[in-house]
Amino acid sequence: MDFRSFCDNKGCGKEMRPVVDKDTLTAYCTECGKPVGNVSVFMRRQMISHGQVRRNEKKKLAWAVKCPSCTKDGPPELDKQGESLVCSFCGKEIDNLAKPFEQMIKVNLKAQRRADEG
């Protein structure tokens, strides 16, 4: 049986099925995505044991890569000259990719840049 509660965030207030982050033991509203404070620690532990946990909702693009400098996953960007790939988070050059994969990403990013401009 799922635990249900009302969201205590201003502007939401909906009845929902909260989920718990297993690492921080924080309960989150499934309607607005913000943390809720009206769920006791005991109830949060029970929710974890029943599988009512927050899943990894990170959506990745087909060409998302891991930056060797900052170790974050995300789509790279082209530098200002359009010649090399840089991390979209830290701005450092990404040079650890296979050449065909790097070329495919560059072609897609250049096409996307042209579509945005025109």
Buried (B, 14 or more C-beta within 10 A) or exposed (E): EEBEBBBBBEEBEEEBEBBBBEEEEBBBBBBBEEBBEEBEEEBBEBBBEEEBEBEEEEEEEEBBBEBEEEEEEBBBBBEEEEEEBBBBBEEEBBEEBEEEEBEBBBEBBEEEEEEEEE
